[in-house]
Amino acid sequence: MSENKFERGTNLSIFVSDRKEDIGALVFALLIALGIVLIIGR
């Protein structure tokens, strides 16, 4: 059972590690949230 059951799809990632990808996604989501707050907050 040394085979992986699932392909993680990391070949499509532009990041080297999963941790960097997660942090990048969090930063991107934060920027989107701030943009929405600033636009609706007018």
DATAJO-V858433 format. One record per backbone hydrogen bond with DSSP energy under -1.0 kcal/mol. CO is the residue of the C=O (numbers start at 1). NH is the residue of the N-H. Records with the same first field share a line. If there is no record, write none. Layout:
BEGIN
CO->NH / NH
END
This chain:
BEGIN
9->12
17->21
18->22
19->23
20->24
21->25
22->26
23->27
24->28
25->29
26->30
27->31
28->32
29->33
30->34
31->35
32->36
33->37
34->38
35->39
36->40
37->41
END
